[in-house]
Amino acid sequence: MAKPVFIHAAAALGPRGDTAKAERRTLHGDPPPLELKALVKTVVGVSLRQASHLVELAAIGSQLCIKRLPCPLPEDSAVYLGTGLAEVRKNEAVFRQVMPPGPGLASPFDFINAANNMAAFYVAKLANLRARNLTVSQEEHSFEWALHLAAADLRAGEIRQALVGGVDENSLSREGHLRRIALRDDQPMGEGSGWLVLSVDAEQARGELLEVKRVTRDADVAQALRAWQRPNESLTLLPGLRIEPSEVRHLVQALPGLHVQDYLGLCGGFHTAAAFGMAALFDAPVAPGLFVHLNRDASGHAMFCAVRVLPI
């Protein structure tokens, strides 16, 4: 039997700079550009003057998560960061500088920050972590695969603790950003950061990560949801970016008593919105139960992330 993997801390940063349940508001359109310098100084404790917007999203979310632990995060903890688009803004800046009619030379800081693993580097540096550090990009399932890798390494005894996150930024204009991600007309263009601290130690855990599973487009989703549920246990579905309202309605009909938590209304659409949704589960004390995140990629294949919230 596989070792259980437990969640010890979580943090989610939304597109308005929101970091707690009381701060979150439903989006009624694309959020305005987000300035994070002040929040970086407050949360991280130092200014990251040359850091990119993506790095700021990652730094704030990861540091909030670490600070919610009951004890310091050991330096041998590994980092797994999922991102669908990585450094959109800095890559755009570099291209504008090096391509005509630009000056032909890129700013050194823009060039450095355009590297897609810089966010994970900053996360580890700020937390004084010295173990493996992976950046995973698998489009809409980037966070799910980062979580899958972390859980597999924990169960295999390769690492003791893992800091797992998902981070993506938006860019202006909406028309330009939609070349990189397909959104419905009624879906706000989101961004954000979500983080979990995992280990195989059950003491003081807030939740248990039961499984991260990929299934084919033809799989019986309702049956898969039932497979994790205990008798008389509440079941809540977190529908991800590519789950259409019609599929949610079908599952509600097929599974009497199923609750639905629409977190996308708070963060908007981005490739790693799943990280925000799963981390935001732990914004405040929540009743024990089973929570399953479901998302599909462009091919129609689904990823499940099943989490059991434990009594405090």
C-alpha positions in Angstrom: 0.0 0.0 0.0 1.3 3.5 -0.9 2.4 5.8 1.8 -0.1 8.5 2.6 0.9 12.1 1.8 -0.3 14.9 4.0 -0.8 18.6 3.6 0.6 20.7 6.4 0.2 24.3 5.1 -1.4 26.1 2.1 -1.6 29.6 0.7 -3.3 31.1 -2.4 -2.6 34.5 -3.9 -5.3 35.9 -6.2 -5.4 38.5 -9.0 -6.2 41.4 -6.7 -3.4 40.6 -4.2 -5.9 38.7 -2.0 -4.3 36.2 0.3 -7.2 35.3 2.7 -10.9 34.4 2.4 -12.1 37.7 3.7 -10.2 39.5 0.9 -11.5 37.5 -2.0 -14.1 38.9 -4.3 -15.9 37.5 -7.3 -14.4 38.9 -10.6 -16.8 40.6 -13.0 -14.3 41.1 -15.8 -10.6 41.1 -16.2 -8.8 42.3 -13.1 -6.8 45.5 -13.3 -3.0 45.3 -13.5 -1.7 44.1 -10.1 1.2 46.0 -8.4 2.9 43.7 -5.9 6.0 45.6 -4.6 4.4 46.6 -1.3 3.0 43.1 -0.7 6.4 41.5 -1.5 8.0 43.8 1.2 5.3 42.9 3.7 5.3 39.1 3.2 8.9 38.4 2.1 10.5 41.0 4.3 12.9 42.3 1.6 12.4 44.2 -1.7 12.9 42.1 -4.8 13.8 45.2 -6.9 14.7 43.4 -10.2 12.3 40.5 -9.8 9.7 39.9 -12.5 5.9 39.9 -11.8 5.9 36.1 -12.1 8.6 35.8 -9.5 6.7 38.2 -7.2 3.6 36.0 -7.5 5.7 32.9 -6.6 7.6 34.5 -3.8 4.5 35.9 -2.0 2.6 32.6 -2.3 5.4 30.4 -1.2 6.4 32.5 1.7 2.9 32.8 2.9 2.6 29.0 2.8 5.8 28.5 4.7 4.9 31.0 7.4 1.7 29.1 8.0 3.6 26.0 9.1 3.8 25.3 12.9 7.6 24.9 12.6 10.3 26.0 10.1 10.5 24.2 6.7 13.7 22.1 6.7 16.3 23.1 4.1 16.2 19.7 2.5 12.6 20.2 1.3 12.2 20.0 -2.5 10.5 22.6 -4.7 8.1 21.6 -7.5 6.6 24.5 -9.4 4.0 24.1 -12.2 3.5 26.9 -14.7 1.6 26.8 -18.0 3.2 30.0 -19.6 6.0 31.0 -17.2 7.6 34.4 -18.0 5.1 35.9 -20.4 5.9 39.6 -19.7 9.6 39.4 -19.5 9.8 37.3 -22.7 7.7 39.9 -24.4 10.0 42.6 -23.1 13.1 40.8 -24.5 11.5 40.3 -27.9 10.5 44.0 -28.1 14.1 45.0 -27.4 15.9 42.6 -29.7 13.6 42.6 -32.7 13.2 45.6 -35.0 12.4 48.4 -34.4 13.9 47.9 -31.0 17.4 48.8 -30.0 18.7 45.3 -30.7 20.1 44.6 -27.2 18.1 43.2 -24.3 18.2 44.7 -20.8 20.4 42.3 -18.7 17.7 42.0 -16.0 14.9 41.4 -18.5 17.1 38.7 -20.2 17.9 37.0 -16.9 14.3 37.1 -15.7 13.0 35.6 -19.0 14.4 32.2 -17.9 11.4 30.0 -17.1 13.0 28.5 -14.0 13.7 31.8 -12.2 10.6 31.7 -10.2 11.5 28.3 -8.7 15.0 29.6 -8.0 13.7 32.5 -6.1 11.3 30.3 -4.1 14.1 28.1 -3.0 16.5 31.0 -2.3 14.1 32.9 -0.2 13.2 29.8 1.8 16.9 28.7 2.1 16.1 25.3 0.5 18.9 23.2 -0.9 17.2 20.1 -2.3 15.9 19.3 -5.8 14.1 22.1 -7.6 11.8 21.3 -10.6 9.8 23.5 -12.9 7.0 21.6 -14.7 5.1 22.8 -17.7 2.2 20.7 -19.0 -0.3 23.4 -20.2 -3.6 23.1 -18.2 -2.2 20.2 -16.1 1.1 21.9 -15.1 0.2 22.1 -11.4 -1.3 18.6 -11.3 1.8 17.0 -12.8 4.1 19.0 -10.4 1.9 17.6 -7.5 2.0 14.1 -9.0 5.8 14.2 -9.1 6.1 15.5 -5.6 3.8 12.9 -4.2 5.6 10.1 -6.0 9.0 11.2 -4.7 7.6 11.5 -1.1 6.1 8.0 -1.3 9.4 6.6 -2.7 11.3 8.1 0.2 13.3 10.3 -2.2 12.5 13.5 -0.2 11.1 14.3 3.2 9.1 17.4 2.5 7.9 19.1 -0.6 6.8 22.7 -1.4 4.5 22.4 -4.4 3.1 25.4 -6.3 1.4 26.6 -9.4 2.0 30.1 -10.8 0.9 31.9 -13.9 0.6 35.6 -14.9 -1.7 37.4 -17.3 -0.7 40.0 -19.9 -2.2 42.9 -21.7 -4.1 43.1 -23.9 -6.8 40.5 -23.4 -6.8 39.9 -27.2 -3.0 39.3 -27.1 -3.2 37.0 -24.1 -5.9 34.9 -25.6 -3.4 33.8 -28.2 -1.7 31.9 -25.4 -4.8 30.5 -23.5 -8.3 29.8 -24.7 -11.0 31.4 -22.5 -14.7 31.7 -22.9 -16.1 35.2 -23.4 -17.5 35.1 -19.9 -14.2 33.9 -18.2 -12.1 36.7 -16.7 -8.4 36.6 -17.6 -6.8 35.6 -14.3 -3.5 35.1 -12.6 -2.2 33.9 -9.3 -0.2 31.5 -7.2 -1.2 28.5 -5.0 1.1 26.5 -2.7 1.0 23.4 -0.5 3.6 21.9 1.9 3.5 18.1 1.8 5.2 15.4 3.8 4.5 11.8 4.8 4.3 12.8 8.5 0.7 12.8 9.7 1.3 14.9 12.9 -0.6 18.3 12.7 -1.6 17.7 9.1 -4.5 19.7 7.7 -5.4 17.3 4.9 -4.3 14.2 3.1 -3.5 14.1 -0.6 -5.2 10.9 -1.7 -4.3 10.7 -5.3 -3.4 12.7 -8.4 -4.7 10.7 -11.4 -4.9 11.1 -15.1 -7.9 9.5 -16.9 -9.0 9.3 -20.5 -11.6 11.5 -22.0 -14.1 8.5 -22.0 -13.7 7.7 -18.3 -16.8 7.6 -16.1 -16.1 10.7 -14.0 -18.9 10.1 -11.5 -17.6 6.6 -10.8 -14.1 8.0 -10.2 -15.5 10.5 -7.8 -17.3 7.8 -5.8 -14.2 5.7 -5.6 -12.6 7.9 -3.0 -15.7 8.7 -0.9 -16.2 7.1 2.5 -19.7 6.2 3.7 -21.6 9.4 4.8 -18.6 11.6 3.9 -19.4 14.9 2.2 -18.1 15.2 -1.4 -17.2 18.6 -3.0 -16.2 19.1 -6.6 -13.8 21.8 -7.6 -14.4 22.2 -11.4 -11.2 23.4 -13.1 -10.6 25.7 -16.1 -11.7 23.2 -18.9 -14.7 21.8 -17.1 -17.8 23.1 -18.9 -21.0 24.0 -16.9 -22.9 21.2 -18.7 -20.5 18.6 -17.3 -20.9 20.0 -13.8 -24.7 19.8 -14.1 -24.4 16.2 -15.3 -22.3 15.3 -12.2 -24.7 17.0 -9.8 -27.5 14.9 -11.3 -25.4 11.7 -11.2 -24.2 12.2 -7.6 -26.9 13.3 -5.2 -25.5 15.4 -2.4 -22.5 16.6 -4.5 -21.4 20.1 -3.5 -19.7 22.4 -6.1 -17.2 25.0 -5.2 -16.6 27.5 -8.0 -13.2 29.0 -7.2 -12.6 30.2 -10.7 -15.0 33.1 -10.1 -12.4 34.4 -7.6 -9.2 34.0 -9.5 -10.1 34.0 -13.2 -8.8 31.6 -15.8 -5.1 30.7 -16.1 -3.2 27.4 -16.7 -2.4 26.7 -13.0 -5.7 28.0 -11.5 -6.0 24.5 -9.9 -3.2 25.5 -7.5 -5.2 28.5 -6.4 -8.3 26.5 -6.0 -6.8 23.7 -3.9 -4.7 26.0 -1.7 -7.7 28.3 -1.1 -9.6 25.3 0.4 -7.5 25.9 3.5 -8.1 29.7 3.7 -10.1 29.2 6.9 -11.1 26.3 9.0 -13.2 24.0 6.8 -15.4 21.0 7.7 -13.8 17.7 7.2 -14.7 15.9 3.9 -13.6 14.9 0.5 -12.7 17.5 -2.1 -11.9 16.5 -5.7 -10.5 18.9 -8.2 -11.3 18.0 -11.8 -9.7 19.5 -14.9 -9.4 18.7 -18.6 -6.8 19.5 -21.2 -7.3 20.5 -24.8 -7.4 16.8 -25.8 -10.2 16.1 -23.3 -8.2 14.0 -20.9 -8.9 14.7 -17.2 -6.8 15.0 -14.1 -8.2 14.4 -10.6 -6.7 15.7 -7.4 -8.4 14.1 -4.4 -7.9 15.7 -1.0 -9.4 14.7 2.3 -9.6 17.6 4.7 -8.9 16.4 8.2 -10.4 17.5 11.6 -8.4 20.2 13.3 
